[in-house]
Amino acid sequence: MERIGSEAILKVNLENIDQYEQIYLKRSNNTTDDFRQVRLINKEQIHDLAINRIIKDKYPLPGNIDSYYKVIAISKDGVYKLFPCVKLNRYH
């Protein structure tokens, strides 16, 4: 996870990415609650994600606070997979 200009960039490494119907990127300013949806990657966009392995948050929280991101993937069978929270450090 890194900041590039005004965007936050999350590099993902999902195995068997073609098994997913939808992938959600959620963000919060703490590790436990208030995660809000930032991005929905639908079935058609998952192919591109499999190639470039990057999810962008074009409007991240301000750089003076830490941000936390979660990826939630939903398989074609309706199974939810929640990935560990990732921290985006504030600017120092």
Secondary structure, DSSP 4 states (H G I P E B T S, - for coil): -EEETTEEEEE---TTGGGEEEEEEEEESSSSS--EEEEEE-HHHHHHHHHH-EEEESSPPPTTS-EEEEEEEEETTS-EEEPPPEEEPPP-
